Amino acid sequence: MSSRDGIVKRALLGEVIELPDGLVARFPELRDATWRAGGLPPRVGGWFLGRSSVAAITLWRTVYLAPGVAPHPELLLHELGHVRQFAASPWFPLRYLWESARRGYSGNKYEHAAQAFAEARLRSSNLPTHA
């Protein structure tokens, strides 16, 4: 791959990142996803919400964190909830989009379920949530 190709790939897909060891030790299920920083997906997600970016967006087993976003347990577990939603049904992407079109992002039942997953997992480890 040429240097230019690598630059284009990083701009589109971001870079694979390793989560902090202590975080993965506390939440080993985070290994079920591939984690990337940067790339186009967080920006595109933001555009759909009228923002320049979202903190994170999940596409199948890959979670894209926006540049500069700290890997906070609640955010990572929320996104892991979406990884599990993608794994549960091949129809999930269409269902998610339909739910968003009908109810908006804040009313999307899949967002609520991902947040509930994160909060339950944090409670089970005695960490506070931001909800």
N, CA, C and O atoms as a MOPAC input file, in Angstrom:
PM7 MOZYME 1SCF
protein

 N      0.85900 1    -1.17100 1     0.00000 1
 C      0.00000 1     0.00000 1     0.00000 1
 C      0.90600 1     1.23500 1     0.00000 1
 O      1.86800 1     1.31900 1     0.76300 1
 N      0.57900 1     2.17400 1    -0.86100 1
 C      1.38400 1     3.39200 1    -0.92700 1
 C      1.07300 1     4.29400 1     0.25800 1
 O      0.06500 1     4.12700 1     0.94500 1
 N      1.94900 1     5.23600 1     0.47400 1
 C      1.76300 1     6.19300 1     1.56800 1
 C      0.45200 1     6.95100 1     1.40400 1
 O     -0.27000 1     7.18300 1     2.37400 1
 N      0.15300 1     7.33300 1     0.16600 1
 C     -1.09400 1     8.06600 1    -0.10500 1
 C     -2.31000 1     7.19400 1     0.19000 1
 O     -3.29800 1     7.67000 1     0.74900 1
 N     -2.23700 1     5.91700 1    -0.18600 1
 C     -3.34300 1     4.99500 1     0.09900 1
 C     -3.57500 1     4.86500 1     1.59900 1
 O     -4.71800 1     4.82000 1     2.05400 1
 N     -2.48000 1     4.80400 1     2.37100 1
 C     -2.58900 1     4.70800 1     3.82100 1
 C     -3.24400 1     5.93800 1     4.42400 1
 O     -4.03700 1     5.83300 1     5.36000 1
 N     -2.91300 1     7.09600 1     3.88800 1
 C     -3.51300 1     8.34600 1     4.37500 1
 C     -5.01100 1     8.35600 1     4.08300 1
 O     -5.81200 1     8.73900 1     4.93600 1
 N     -5.38200 1     7.93600 1     2.88200 1
 C     -6.80100 1     7.89800 1     2.50400 1
 C     -7.54500 1     6.88300 1     3.37500 1
 O     -8.64900 1     7.15500 1     3.84900 1
 N     -6.93900 1     5.72000 1     3.58100 1
 C     -7.57700 1     4.69500 1     4.41400 1
 C     -7.79500 1     5.19700 1     5.83800 1
 O     -8.86600 1     4.99400 1     6.40900 1
 N     -6.78600 1     5.85200 1     6.41500 1
 C     -6.94500 1     6.39600 1     7.77500 1
 C     -8.02200 1     7.47100 1     7.81600 1
 O     -8.78100 1     7.55300 1     8.78100 1
 N     -8.09400 1     8.29100 1     6.77900 1
 C     -9.11100 1     9.34600 1     6.74600 1
 C    -10.51400 1     8.74700 1     6.69100 1
 O    -11.44500 1     9.27900 1     7.29500 1
 N    -10.65800 1     7.65000 1     5.97500 1
 C    -11.96900 1     7.03100 1     5.84300 1
 C    -12.33000 1     6.11600 1     7.01500 1
 O    -13.46400 1     6.12900 1     7.49400 1
 N    -11.36700 1     5.32700 1     7.46900 1
 C    -11.65200 1     4.28500 1     8.46000 1
 C    -11.03400 1     4.52300 1     9.82100 1
 O    -11.26300 1     3.73600 1    10.73900 1
 N    -10.25300 1     5.58700 1     9.98300 1
 C     -9.58400 1     5.81900 1    11.25000 1
 C     -8.47800 1     4.80400 1    11.45700 1
 O     -8.04400 1     4.13900 1    10.51700 1
 N     -8.02600 1     4.69000 1    12.70000 1
 C     -6.95800 1     3.75700 1    13.03600 1
 C     -7.43200 1     2.81200 1    14.13300 1
 O     -8.13200 1     3.21900 1    15.06000 1
 N     -7.04900 1     1.57000 1    14.01900 1
 C     -7.36600 1     0.59200 1    15.06400 1
 C     -6.65600 1     1.02300 1    16.34000 1
 O     -5.48100 1     1.39200 1    16.31900 1
 N     -7.38100 1     0.97200 1    17.44300 1
 C     -6.79700 1     1.33700 1    18.73800 1
 C     -6.94600 1     0.17700 1    19.71300 1
 O     -7.83400 1    -0.66500 1    19.57900 1
 N     -6.07000 1     0.15700 1    20.67900 1
 C     -6.15600 1    -0.79200 1    21.78600 1
 C     -6.74600 1    -0.04600 1    22.98000 1
 O     -6.31000 1     1.05900 1    23.30500 1
 N     -7.71800 1    -0.63800 1    23.61900 1
 C     -8.28900 1    -0.03300 1    24.81300 1
 C     -7.32500 1    -0.23700 1    25.97700 1
 O     -6.53300 1    -1.17800 1    25.96800 1
 N     -7.38800 1     0.64500 1    26.98500 1
 C     -6.50100 1     0.48200 1    28.15100 1
 C     -6.67700 1    -0.89900 1    28.80000 1
 O     -7.79400 1    -1.39300 1    28.94800 1
 N     -5.55700 1    -1.50300 1    29.17900 1
 C     -5.57700 1    -2.84900 1    29.75600 1
 C     -6.49700 1    -2.95900 1    30.96900 1
 O     -7.22100 1    -3.94400 1    31.11400 1
 N     -6.47100 1    -1.95100 1    31.83800 1
 C     -7.30600 1    -1.99700 1    33.03800 1
 C     -8.78500 1    -2.01000 1    32.69500 1
 O     -9.57400 1    -2.67200 1    33.36800 1
 N     -9.16100 1    -1.29200 1    31.66400 1
 C    -10.55300 1    -1.24100 1    31.23200 1
 C    -10.99300 1    -2.59400 1    30.67800 1
 O    -12.08700 1    -3.06900 1    30.98100 1
 N    -10.14800 1    -3.20400 1    29.87600 1
 C    -10.47000 1    -4.51100 1    29.30500 1
 C    -10.46100 1    -5.58600 1    30.39100 1
 O    -11.24000 1    -6.53700 1    30.32500 1
 N     -9.59600 1    -5.44300 1    31.37700 1
 C     -9.59400 1    -6.40000 1    32.48700 1
 C    -10.90400 1    -6.32400 1    33.26300 1
 O    -11.43600 1    -7.34500 1    33.69900 1
 N    -11.41900 1    -5.11300 1    33.43100 1
 C    -12.67000 1    -4.93100 1    34.17800 1
 C    -13.89200 1    -5.32600 1    33.35700 1
 O    -14.88500 1    -5.81000 1    33.89900 1
 N    -13.81000 1    -5.11300 1    32.04400 1
 C    -14.92500 1    -5.41700 1    31.14000 1
 C    -14.40400 1    -6.26400 1    29.97400 1
 O    -14.25200 1    -5.75400 1    28.86400 1
 N    -14.13100 1    -7.54200 1    30.21200 1
 C    -13.52000 1    -8.37500 1    29.16300 1
 C    -14.36900 1    -8.50700 1    27.90500 1
 O    -13.84400 1    -8.82500 1    26.83700 1
 N    -15.66700 1    -8.26600 1    28.01600 1
 C    -16.53400 1    -8.35800 1    26.84600 1
 C    -16.20500 1    -7.28600 1    25.80200 1
 O    -16.62800 1    -7.39700 1    24.65100 1
 N    -15.45700 1    -6.25400 1    26.19000 1
 C    -15.05400 1    -5.23200 1    25.22800 1
 C    -14.16800 1    -5.82400 1    24.13100 1
 O    -14.01000 1    -5.22000 1    23.07000 1
 N    -13.59700 1    -6.98500 1    24.37500 1
 C    -12.79200 1    -7.66400 1    23.35100 1
 C    -13.64300 1    -8.14000 1    22.17700 1
 O    -13.10600 1    -8.50900 1    21.13300 1
 N    -14.96500 1    -8.13500 1    22.34000 1
 C    -15.86000 1    -8.61600 1    21.27800 1
 C    -15.96700 1    -7.64200 1    20.11400 1
 O    -16.58300 1    -7.96700 1    19.10000 1
 N    -15.38800 1    -6.46900 1    20.23500 1
 C    -15.47600 1    -5.45500 1    19.18200 1
 C    -14.08100 1    -5.05800 1    18.71500 1
 O    -13.08600 1    -5.26300 1    19.40900 1
 N    -14.04300 1    -4.48900 1    17.53000 1
 C    -12.84200 1    -3.82100 1    17.03600 1
 C    -13.05300 1    -2.33800 1    17.28900 1
 O    -14.12300 1    -1.80000 1    17.00300 1
 N    -12.04700 1    -1.68800 1    17.81800 1
 C    -12.16000 1    -0.27700 1    18.20100 1
 C    -11.27200 1     0.56300 1    17.29600 1
 O    -10.09800 1     0.24700 1    17.10300 1
 N    -11.82800 1     1.63000 1    16.74200 1
 C    -11.08600 1     2.53100 1    15.87300 1
 C    -11.27500 1     3.95700 1    16.35700 1
 O    -12.30300 1     4.30000 1    16.94100 1
 N    -10.27700 1     4.77600 1    16.10700 1
 C    -10.36700 1     6.21000 1    16.41600 1
 C    -10.31800 1     6.97400 1    15.10700 1
 O     -9.46600 1     6.72400 1    14.25400 1
 N    -11.25200 1     7.91400 1    14.96200 1
 C    -11.28100 1     8.75000 1    13.77200 1
 C    -12.03400 1     8.09700 1    12.63000 1
 O    -12.82100 1     7.17000 1    12.82300 1
 N    -11.77400 1     8.59800 1    11.45200 1
 C    -12.44900 1     8.09700 1    10.26500 1
 C    -13.72900 1     8.85000 1     9.96800 1
 O    -14.14000 1     9.73300 1    10.72100 1
 N    -14.33700 1     8.49400 1     8.88600 1
 C    -15.54400 1     9.16600 1     8.41700 1
 C    -16.82600 1     8.78800 1     9.17100 1
 O    -17.69700 1     9.64500 1     9.32200 1
 N    -16.98300 1     7.54300 1     9.65200 1
 C    -18.26300 1     7.18100 1    10.28000 1
 C    -18.75000 1     8.11300 1    11.39600 1
 O    -19.93600 1     8.44300 1    11.39400 1
 N    -17.92200 1     8.55900 1    12.34800 1
 C    -18.47000 1     9.46600 1    13.36800 1
 C    -18.96400 1    10.79600 1    12.79200 1
 O    -19.91000 1    11.39100 1    13.30900 1
 N    -18.32600 1    11.24400 1    11.73700 1
 C    -18.76600 1    12.49600 1    11.10300 1
 C    -20.10300 1    12.30000 1    10.40100 1
 O    -20.99900 1    13.13600 1    10.51500 1
 N    -20.23600 1    11.19400 1     9.67500 1
 C    -21.49400 1    10.92500 1     8.97600 1
 C    -22.63000 1    10.76500 1     9.98700 1
 O    -23.72600 1    11.28700 1     9.77800 1
 N    -22.37200 1    10.05100 1    11.07200 1
 C    -23.38700 1     9.93200 1    12.12000 1
 C    -23.79500 1    11.28700 1    12.66300 1
 O    -24.97500 1    11.53400 1    12.91300 1
 N    -22.83200 1    12.15500 1    12.84200 1
 C    -23.13100 1    13.51000 1    13.31300 1
 C    -23.97800 1    14.28800 1    12.32700 1
 O    -24.89500 1    15.00700 1    12.72400 1
 N    -23.68200 1    14.15200 1    11.05500 1
 C    -24.44800 1    14.87500 1    10.03300 1
 C    -25.92700 1    14.51800 1    10.10300 1
 O    -26.78700 1    15.37700 1     9.90800 1
 N    -26.22600 1    13.24200 1    10.38200 1
 C    -27.62300 1    12.82500 1    10.48500 1
 C    -28.31500 1    13.44100 1    11.69600 1
 O    -29.54300 1    13.52000 1    11.74300 1
 N    -27.53100 1    13.87500 1    12.66800 1
 C    -28.09200 1    14.48800 1    13.87000 1
 C    -27.91100 1    16.00100 1    13.88700 1
 O    -28.20900 1    16.65300 1    14.88800 1
 N    -27.42800 1    16.55400 1    12.79400 1
 C    -27.23600 1    18.00200 1    12.72600 1
 C    -26.01900 1    18.47100 1    13.51100 1
 O    -25.97300 1    19.61900 1    13.95100 1
 N    -25.04200 1    17.60100 1    13.69000 1
 C    -23.81700 1    17.93200 1    14.42300 1
 C    -22.61900 1    17.67800 1    13.51100 1
 O    -22.74800 1    17.07100 1    12.44700 1
 N    -21.46700 1    18.14600 1    13.94200 1
 C    -20.27600 1    17.87900 1    13.14500 1
 C    -19.78700 1    16.45100 1    13.32900 1
 O    -19.08700 1    15.92300 1    12.46500 1
 N    -20.14700 1    15.81400 1    14.44800 1
 C    -19.69700 1    14.45900 1    14.73100 1
 C    -20.52500 1    13.88600 1    15.87200 1
 O    -21.21300 1    14.61400 1    16.58800 1
 N    -20.44600 1    12.58200 1    16.02700 1
 C    -20.96500 1    11.92300 1    17.22500 1
 C    -19.76200 1    11.41200 1    17.99900 1
 O    -18.67400 1    11.28200 1    17.43800 1
 N    -19.94100 1    11.12300 1    19.26800 1
 C    -18.83600 1    10.61600 1    20.08200 1
 C    -18.37200 1     9.25500 1    19.58100 1
 O    -17.17700 1     8.95700 1    19.58700 1
 N    -19.32100 1     8.43300 1    19.14800 1
 C    -18.99000 1     7.10000 1    18.65200 1
 C    -20.13900 1     6.59000 1    17.79000 1
 O    -21.28500 1     7.02300 1    17.91900 1
 N    -19.79800 1     5.67000 1    16.92000 1
 C    -20.81000 1     5.01100 1    16.08800 1
 C    -20.35100 1     3.57900 1    15.85600 1
 O    -19.15900 1     3.31300 1    15.70800 1
 N    -21.30500 1     2.66900 1    15.82800 1
 C    -21.01200 1     1.24800 1    15.65200 1
 C    -21.53900 1     0.78000 1    14.31400 1
 O    -22.67300 1     1.07100 1    13.93300 1
 N    -20.69500 1     0.04900 1    13.61100 1
 C    -21.08600 1    -0.60100 1    12.35700 1
 C    -20.64700 1    -2.06400 1    12.45600 1
 O    -19.46600 1    -2.38500 1    12.32300 1
 N    -21.61300 1    -2.92700 1    12.68900 1
 C    -21.40500 1    -4.34800 1    12.90000 1
 C    -20.49900 1    -4.58300 1    14.10400 1
 O    -20.91200 1    -4.27500 1    15.22200 1
 N    -19.30000 1    -5.10600 1    13.94100 1
 C    -18.43200 1    -5.38900 1    15.09700 1
 C    -17.38400 1    -4.30400 1    15.31600 1
 O    -16.49700 1    -4.45900 1    16.15500 1
 N    -17.47900 1    -3.21400 1    14.57300 1
 C    -16.47600 1    -2.15700 1    14.68200 1
 C    -17.09700 1    -0.90600 1    15.27500 1
 O    -18.14800 1    -0.44500 1    14.83100 1
 N    -16.43400 1    -0.36500 1    16.28300 1
 C    -16.86000 1     0.86900 1    16.93200 1
 C    -15.84600 1     1.94600 1    16.56600 1
 O    -14.64000 1     1.77700 1    16.75000 1
 N    -16.36200 1     3.05300 1    16.04500 1
 C    -15.53000 1     4.19600 1    15.66800 1
 C    -15.71900 1     5.28800 1    16.70800 1
 O    -16.83200 1     5.77800 1    16.90200 1
 N    -14.65000 1     5.66900 1    17.37000 1
 C    -14.68300 1     6.78500 1    18.31300 1
 C    -14.23600 1     8.03500 1    17.58300 1
 O    -13.28900 1     7.99700 1    16.79600 1
 N    -14.91100 1     9.13500 1    17.84100 1
 C    -14.50300 1    10.40300 1    17.23800 1
 C    -13.12300 1    10.79600 1    17.77400 1
 O    -12.76300 1    10.43300 1    18.89300 1
 N    -12.37100 1    11.52300 1    16.98700 1
 C    -11.05300 1    11.97100 1    17.45900 1
 C    -11.17800 1    12.73100 1    18.77900 1
 O    -12.05200 1    13.58300 1    18.94400 1
 N    -10.29700 1    12.40700 1    19.70100 1
 C    -10.27000 1    13.10600 1    20.97500 1
 C    -11.25100 1    12.59900 1    22.01600 1
 O    -11.24800 1    13.08700 1    23.14600 1
 N    -12.08100 1    11.64100 1    21.67100 1
 C    -13.05000 1    11.09900 1    22.63400 1
 C    -12.34400 1    10.07900 1    23.51600 1
 O    -11.71700 1     9.13900 1    23.02500 1
 N    -12.45500 1    10.27700 1    24.81500 1
 C    -11.83300 1     9.35700 1    25.77200 1
 C    -12.62400 1     8.05000 1    25.82100 1
 O    -13.85200 1     8.07100 1    25.73700 1
 N    -11.94200 1     6.92800 1    25.95400 1
 C    -12.63700 1     5.64100 1    26.02900 1
 C    -13.27200 1     5.42000 1    27.40600 1
 O    -12.76100 1     4.64400 1    28.21300 1
 N    -14.36800 1     6.09600 1    27.66400 1
 C    -15.07800 1     6.01200 1    28.93300 1
 C    -15.90700 1     4.72000 1    28.97900 1
 O    -16.54900 1     4.37100 1    27.98900 1
 N    -15.90100 1     4.00800 1    30.11200 1
 C    -16.62400 1     2.73300 1    30.18600 1
 C    -18.08600 1     2.81600 1    29.74200 1
 O    -18.55500 1     1.93200 1    29.02600 1
 N    -18.80400 1     3.84200 1    30.14300 1
 C    -20.22100 1     3.91600 1    29.78500 1
 C    -20.40100 1     4.01900 1    28.27300 1
 O    -21.25500 1     3.33700 1    27.70600 1
 N    -19.62000 1     4.85000 1    27.62300 1
 C    -19.70500 1     4.98900 1    26.17200 1
 C    -19.33900 1     3.68000 1    25.47800 1
 O    -20.03900 1     3.24400 1    24.56500 1
 N    -18.24500 1     3.05300 1    25.90700 1
 C    -17.80600 1     1.81900 1    25.26700 1
 C    -18.82800 1     0.70300 1    25.44300 1
 O    -19.09000 1    -0.05000 1    24.50500 1
 N    -19.40100 1     0.59100 1    26.62600 1
 C    -20.40500 1    -0.44700 1    26.85800 1
 C    -21.69000 1    -0.16200 1    26.08100 1
 O    -22.33900 1    -1.08700 1    25.59300 1
 N    -22.05600 1     1.11500 1    25.96600 1
 C    -23.21300 1     1.48300 1    25.14000 1
 C    -22.98300 1     1.00500 1    23.70800 1
 O    -23.85800 1     0.38300 1    23.10700 1
 N    -21.81000 1     1.29700 1    23.16900 1
 C    -21.50600 1     0.88800 1    21.79700 1
 C    -21.42000 1    -0.62700 1    21.68400 1
 O    -21.80700 1    -1.19000 1    20.66000 1
 N    -20.92200 1    -1.29400 1    22.71600 1
 C    -20.90100 1    -2.74900 1    22.70800 1
 C    -22.33100 1    -3.29700 1    22.66300 1
 O    -22.57900 1    -4.34100 1    22.06100 1
 N    -23.25900 1    -2.59500 1    23.29600 1
 C    -24.66900 1    -2.98100 1    23.17800 1
 C    -25.11700 1    -2.98000 1    21.72800 1
 O    -25.86600 1    -3.86200 1    21.30800 1
 N    -24.66100 1    -1.98900 1    20.95400 1
 C    -24.99600 1    -1.96300 1    19.52200 1
 C    -24.30300 1    -3.09300 1    18.76800 1
 O    -24.89300 1    -3.66000 1    17.84800 1
 N    -23.06600 1    -3.43600 1    19.13400 1
 C    -22.38400 1    -4.57600 1    18.50900 1
 C    -23.25000 1    -5.82400 1    18.68400 1
 O    -23.41300 1    -6.60900 1    17.74900 1
 N    -23.79200 1    -6.00000 1    19.85900 1
 C    -24.63800 1    -7.17300 1    20.13500 1
 C    -25.94700 1    -7.10500 1    19.35800 1
 O    -26.46300 1    -8.13500 1    18.92500 1
 N    -26.48900 1    -5.90300 1    19.17800 1
 C    -27.70300 1    -5.75000 1    18.37400 1
 C    -27.43200 1    -6.13300 1    16.91200 1
 O    -28.23300 1    -6.82800 1    16.28700 1
 N    -26.30300 1    -5.67500 1    16.38300 1
 C    -25.92600 1    -6.05600 1    15.01700 1
 C    -25.78900 1    -7.57200 1    14.89800 1
 O    -26.22000 1    -8.15900 1    13.90600 1
 N    -25.18600 1    -8.21100 1    15.91100 1
 C    -24.95400 1    -9.65000 1    15.86700 1
 C    -26.25900 1   -10.44600 1    15.98100 1
 O    -26.34400 1   -11.56900 1    15.48500 1
 N    -27.25500 1    -9.87800 1    16.62000 1
 C    -28.50000 1   -10.59800 1    16.88000 1
 C    -29.38000 1   -10.75100 1    15.64300 1
 O    -30.18200 1   -11.68200 1    15.57000 1
 N    -29.24200 1    -9.85200 1    14.67200 1
 C    -30.12500 1    -9.90900 1    13.51100 1
 C    -29.47400 1    -9.27600 1    12.29100 1
 O    -28.91300 1    -8.18400 1    12.38000 1
 N    -29.54500 1    -9.95300 1    11.16000 1
 C    -29.02700 1    -9.32800 1     9.94000 1
 C    -29.86700 1    -8.12400 1     9.52100 1
 O    -29.42400 1    -7.30700 1     8.71300 1
 N    -31.06100 1    -8.01400 1    10.06200 1
 C    -31.96300 1    -6.91000 1     9.73700 1
 C    -31.76500 1    -5.70200 1    10.63500 1
 O    -32.39500 1    -4.66500 1    10.42700 1
 N    -30.89700 1    -5.82500 1    11.63200 1
 C    -30.74300 1    -4.72200 1    12.58600 1
 C    -30.45700 1    -3.36400 1    11.93200 1
 O    -31.08600 1    -2.38100 1    12.32300 1
 N    -29.55400 1    -3.25600 1    10.97000 1
 C    -29.30300 1    -1.90900 1    10.40900 1
 C    -30.57100 1    -1.26000 1     9.85800 1
 O    -30.79600 1    -0.06700 1    10.06500 1
 N    -31.39300 1    -2.02900 1     9.16400 1
 C    -32.63300 1    -1.46800 1     8.61900 1
 C    -33.63100 1    -1.13600 1     9.72500 1
 O    -34.30400 1    -0.10600 1     9.68400 1
 N    -33.71400 1    -2.01700 1    10.70400 1
 C    -34.61600 1    -1.75400 1    11.82600 1
 C    -34.20000 1    -0.49900 1    12.58800 1
 O    -35.04600 1     0.30100 1    12.98800 1
 N    -32.89600 1    -0.33300 1    12.78600 1
 C    -32.38900 1     0.85000 1    13.49000 1
 C    -32.73800 1     2.11600 1    12.70800 1
 O    -33.22800 1     3.08900 1    13.28200 1
 N    -32.48800 1     2.10100 1    11.41000 1
 C    -32.78800 1     3.27900 1    10.58700 1
 C    -34.28300 1     3.58400 1    10.57600 1
 O    -34.68600 1     4.74400 1    10.65700 1
 N    -35.09500 1     2.54500 1    10.47500 1
 C    -36.55100 1     2.73800 1    10.48300 1
 C    -37.01200 1     3.32700 1    11.82400 1
 O    -37.83400 1     4.24300 1    11.85900 1
 N    -36.48400 1     2.79900 1    12.89800 1
 C    -36.82900 1     3.29800 1    14.23800 1
 C    -36.40700 1     4.75900 1    14.38200 1
 O    -37.14200 1     5.56200 1    14.95600 1
 N    -35.24000 1     5.10600 1    13.87000 1
 C    -34.76900 1     6.49400 1    13.92800 1
 C    -35.65000 1     7.40600 1    13.09200 1
 O    -35.95500 1     8.52700 1    13.49900 1
 N    -36.06000 1     6.92700 1    11.92200 1
 C    -36.93800 1     7.73600 1    11.05800 1
 C    -38.28700 1     7.96800 1    11.72100 1
 O    -38.86300 1     9.04900 1    11.59900 1
 N    -38.78800 1     6.96900 1    12.41300 1
 C    -40.09900 1     7.07800 1    13.06100 1
 C    -40.07100 1     7.87200 1    14.36000 1
 O    -40.97000 1     8.67300 1    14.61600 1
 N    -39.04800 1     7.65700 1    15.18100 1
 C    -39.05000 1     8.20800 1    16.52900 1
 C    -37.91900 1     9.18600 1    16.81800 1
 O    -37.89600 1     9.81400 1    17.87700 1
 N    -36.99300 1     9.31700 1    15.89500 1
 C    -35.84300 1    10.17400 1    16.14500 1
 C    -34.80700 1     9.45300 1    16.98700 1
 O    -35.07800 1     8.39800 1    17.56100 1
 N    -33.63200 1    10.02500 1    17.05300 1
 C    -32.53800 1     9.39800 1    17.77900 1
 C    -32.88500 1     9.20300 1    19.25300 1
 O    -32.68600 1     8.11600 1    19.79500 1
 N    -33.39900 1    10.24000 1    19.90400 1
 C    -33.64600 1    10.15100 1    21.34600 1
 C    -34.79900 1     9.20900 1    21.68800 1
 O    -34.89600 1     8.75000 1    22.82700 1
 N    -35.67200 1     8.91400 1    20.72900 1
 C    -36.76800 1     7.98800 1    20.97400 1
 C    -36.51400 1     6.58900 1    20.44000 1
 O    -37.38200 1     5.72100 1    20.53200 1
 N    -35.34700 1     6.36700 1    19.89000 1
 C    -35.02200 1     5.08400 1    19.26400 1
 C    -34.86700 1     3.99800 1    20.33000 1
 O    -34.02400 1     4.10500 1    21.22100 1
 N    -35.69200 1     2.95000 1    20.22500 1
 C    -35.66900 1     1.88700 1    21.23100 1
 C    -34.32600 1     1.15600 1    21.27300 1
 O    -33.95400 1     0.61100 1    22.31200 1
 N    -33.60600 1     1.13700 1    20.16900 1
 C    -32.29400 1     0.47800 1    20.15900 1
 C    -31.25500 1     1.30600 1    20.91300 1
 O    -30.34900 1     0.74900 1    21.53100 1
 N    -31.38100 1     2.61400 1    20.86600 1
 C    -30.51700 1     3.47500 1    21.68100 1
 C    -30.81700 1     3.27700 1    23.16200 1
 O    -29.90300 1     3.19400 1    23.98200 1
 N    -32.09800 1     3.20200 1    23.50000 1
 C    -32.48700 1     2.97800 1    24.89800 1
 C    -31.97000 1     1.62300 1    25.39300 1
 O    -31.49000 1     1.50900 1    26.52100 1
 N    -32.07200 1     0.60500 1    24.54400 1
 C    -31.60800 1    -0.72600 1    24.94100 1
 C    -30.08600 1    -0.75100 1    25.12300 1
 O    -29.58900 1    -1.38200 1    26.05500 1
 N    -29.35100 1    -0.07900 1    24.25200 1
 C    -27.89300 1    -0.02600 1    24.38200 1
 C    -27.49500 1     0.70700 1    25.66300 1
 O    -26.55400 1     0.30700 1    26.34900 1
 N    -28.21600 1     1.77800 1    25.97800 1
 C    -27.91400 1     2.51700 1    27.20200 1
 C    -28.26200 1     1.69400 1    28.44100 1
 O    -27.53100 1     1.71000 1    29.43200 1
 N    -29.38100 1     0.97900 1    28.37700 1
 C    -29.76700 1     0.12200 1    29.50700 1
 C    -28.72700 1    -0.98400 1    29.71600 1
 O    -28.40100 1    -1.31900 1    30.85500 1
 N    -28.21200 1    -1.54500 1    28.63300 1
 C    -27.15600 1    -2.55000 1    28.73100 1
 C    -25.93200 1    -1.96800 1    29.43200 1
 O    -25.38400 1    -2.57600 1    30.35100 1
 N    -25.50700 1    -0.78000 1    28.98900 1
 C    -24.32600 1    -0.14100 1    29.58100 1
 C    -24.54400 1     0.13900 1    31.06300 1
 O    -23.67000 1    -0.14500 1    31.88300 1
 N    -25.68800 1     0.68900 1    31.40900 1
 C    -25.96000 1     1.02300 1    32.80700 1
 C    -26.01200 1    -0.22500 1    33.68400 1
 O    -25.50400 1    -0.21700 1    34.80500 1
 N    -26.62200 1    -1.29300 1    33.18200 1
 C    -26.68900 1    -2.53700 1    33.96300 1
 C    -25.29300 1    -3.10900 1    34.18400 1
 O    -24.97300 1    -3.58200 1    35.27400 1
 N    -24.47300 1    -3.06200 1    33.15200 1
 C    -23.11200 1    -3.59700 1    33.28600 1
 C    -22.28100 1    -2.75300 1    34.24600 1
 O    -21.48700 1    -3.29000 1    35.01900 1
 N    -22.46200 1    -1.43100 1    34.20000 1
 C    -21.73900 1    -0.55500 1    35.13400 1
 C    -22.19700 1    -0.79500 1    36.56800 1
 O    -21.37600 1    -0.83500 1    37.48400 1
 N    -23.50500 1    -0.95400 1    36.76400 1
 C    -24.01700 1    -1.24600 1    38.10900 1
 C    -23.42200 1    -2.54300 1    38.64500 1
 O    -23.07300 1    -2.64000 1    39.82200 1
 N    -23.31100 1    -3.54000 1    37.76500 1
 C    -22.78900 1    -4.83500 1    38.21300 1
 C    -21.30800 1    -4.73300 1    38.59000 1
 O    -20.79100 1    -5.60000 1    39.29500 1
 N    -20.62500 1    -3.68700 1    38.13000 1
 C    -19.21600 1    -3.49800 1    38.49500 1
 C    -19.04500 1    -2.35700 1    39.48500 1
 O    -17.92200 1    -1.96600 1    39.80400 1
 N    -20.16600 1    -1.82300 1    39.97100 1
 C    -20.16700 1    -0.75200 1    40.96500 1
 C    -19.54400 1     0.54000 1    40.46000 1
 O    -18.90900 1     1.25800 1    41.23200 1
 N    -19.71200 1     0.84700 1    39.18400 1
 C    -19.26900 1     2.11900 1    38.62700 1
 C    -20.47500 1     3.02000 1    38.40100 1
 O    -21.54200 1     2.52000 1    38.04500 1
 N    -20.34400 1     4.34300 1    38.59500 1
 C    -21.47300 1     5.24600 1    38.37600 1
 C    -21.76900 1     5.40000 1    36.89200 1
 O    -20.90000 1     5.20200 1    36.04400 1
 N    -23.03000 1     5.76200 1    36.59300 1
 C    -23.43300 1     6.05100 1    35.22300 1
 C    -23.71600 1     7.53400 1    35.09600 1
 O    -23.85700 1     8.24000 1    36.09500 1
 N    -23.79800 1     7.99800 1    33.86300 1
 C    -24.08200 1     9.40400 1    33.60400 1
 C    -25.55000 1     9.64700 1    33.27700 1
 O    -25.93700 1    10.78700 1    33.02400 1
 N    -26.36000 1     8.62400 1    33.27600 1
 C    -27.77000 1     8.77200 1    32.88500 1
 C    -28.58500 1     9.42000 1    33.98600 1
 O    -29.79000 1     9.62100 1    33.82600 1

